[in-house]
Amino acid sequence: MSPVEVIGRDVAREAYRVRVDAAGFARTAFVPECLMETLRPGERPSHQQAYEWIAAHRGKIETAVIARAAARQPRPPYDLVTLAEES
């Protein structure tokens, strides 16, 4: 299994919810669609485009989630990735 799994789209946040299984933990995070702006400037990406973009950038997303979980600031533009509240 990939360390970054897309769970789905959060319409209200305009972000994709992902689960990162890495570094001995599993965390859920939001990847905002604005990071994918180059796919369709001025429009939101299709689901297929978003899933492909997330797969292509999974290493940077994983690094950002690990940084957030350790209370560190990820490098821009991945500093827009936020952790989801764990229940």
SULNORBEL-V505686 format. One record per residue. N is the residue number from 1. SS is DSSP state (alpha for helix, beta for strand, coil for the rest). PHI is phi in radians with two decimals (NA if undefined). D_CENTER is the distance of its C-alpha to the mean C-alpha in whole Angstrom. Layout:
# SULNORBEL-V505686
n->N ss->SS phi->PHI d_center->D_CENTER
n->N ss->SS phi->PHI d_center->D_CENTER
This chain:
# SULNORBEL-V505686
n->1 ss->coil phi->NA d_center->16
n->2 ss->coil phi->-1.20 d_center->13
n->3 ss->coil phi->-1.19 d_center->12
n->4 ss->beta phi->-2.13 d_center->8
n->5 ss->beta phi->-2.06 d_center->9
n->6 ss->beta phi->-1.39 d_center->8
n->7 ss->beta phi->-1.65 d_center->10
n->8 ss->beta phi->2.76 d_center->11
n->9 ss->beta phi->-1.78 d_center->11
n->10 ss->beta phi->-1.77 d_center->11
n->11 ss->coil phi->-1.06 d_center->14
n->12 ss->coil phi->-1.11 d_center->15
n->13 ss->coil phi->-1.55 d_center->12
n->14 ss->coil phi->0.90 d_center->11
n->15 ss->beta phi->-2.58 d_center->8
n->16 ss->beta phi->-1.74 d_center->6
n->17 ss->beta phi->-1.54 d_center->7
n->18 ss->beta phi->-2.23 d_center->6
n->19 ss->beta phi->-2.06 d_center->8
n->20 ss->beta phi->-1.95 d_center->9
n->21 ss->beta phi->-1.90 d_center->13
n->22 ss->beta phi->-2.79 d_center->14
n->23 ss->coil phi->0.90 d_center->16
n->24 ss->coil phi->1.35 d_center->18
n->25 ss->beta phi->-2.56 d_center->16
n->26 ss->beta phi->-2.22 d_center->13
n->27 ss->beta phi->-2.33 d_center->11
n->28 ss->beta phi->-1.85 d_center->9
n->29 ss->beta phi->-2.51 d_center->6
n->30 ss->beta phi->-1.94 d_center->5
n->31 ss->beta phi->-1.88 d_center->3
n->32 ss->beta phi->-1.18 d_center->7
n->33 ss->alpha phi->-1.09 d_center->9
n->34 ss->alpha phi->-1.09 d_center->11
n->35 ss->alpha phi->-1.17 d_center->9
n->36 ss->alpha phi->-1.70 d_center->10
n->37 ss->coil phi->-0.91 d_center->14
n->38 ss->coil phi->-1.19 d_center->16
n->39 ss->coil phi->-1.21 d_center->15
n->40 ss->coil phi->-2.55 d_center->18
n->41 ss->coil phi->-0.89 d_center->19
n->42 ss->coil phi->1.44 d_center->20
n->43 ss->coil phi->-2.31 d_center->18
n->44 ss->coil phi->-1.46 d_center->15
n->45 ss->coil phi->-1.24 d_center->14
n->46 ss->coil phi->-1.22 d_center->15
n->47 ss->alpha phi->-1.04 d_center->14
n->48 ss->alpha phi->-1.05 d_center->15
n->49 ss->alpha phi->-1.08 d_center->14
n->50 ss->alpha phi->-1.12 d_center->10
n->51 ss->alpha phi->-1.08 d_center->10
n->52 ss->alpha phi->-1.17 d_center->12
n->53 ss->alpha phi->-1.12 d_center->10
n->54 ss->alpha phi->-1.07 d_center->7
n->55 ss->alpha phi->-1.09 d_center->10
n->56 ss->alpha phi->-1.21 d_center->11
n->57 ss->coil phi->-1.95 d_center->9
n->58 ss->alpha phi->-1.04 d_center->8
n->59 ss->alpha phi->-1.12 d_center->10
n->60 ss->alpha phi->-1.25 d_center->9
n->61 ss->alpha phi->-1.17 d_center->5
n->62 ss->alpha phi->-1.03 d_center->8
n->63 ss->alpha phi->-1.06 d_center->10
n->64 ss->alpha phi->-1.14 d_center->8
n->65 ss->alpha phi->-1.16 d_center->8
n->66 ss->alpha phi->-1.08 d_center->12
n->67 ss->alpha phi->-1.08 d_center->13
n->68 ss->alpha phi->-1.03 d_center->12
n->69 ss->alpha phi->-1.12 d_center->13
n->70 ss->coil phi->-1.66 d_center->16
n->71 ss->coil phi->1.07 d_center->17
n->72 ss->coil phi->-1.94 d_center->16
n->73 ss->coil phi->-1.53 d_center->15
n->74 ss->coil phi->-1.19 d_center->12
n->75 ss->coil phi->-1.25 d_center->13
n->76 ss->coil phi->-1.08 d_center->13
n->77 ss->coil phi->-1.51 d_center->11
n->78 ss->alpha phi->-1.29 d_center->8
n->79 ss->alpha phi->-1.23 d_center->10
n->80 ss->alpha phi->-1.41 d_center->9
n->81 ss->coil phi->-1.25 d_center->6
n->82 ss->beta phi->-2.16 d_center->8
n->83 ss->beta phi->-1.40 d_center->9
n->84 ss->coil phi->-1.48 d_center->11
n->85 ss->coil phi->-1.17 d_center->14
n->86 ss->coil phi->-1.53 d_center->16
n->87 ss->coil phi->-1.85 d_center->19
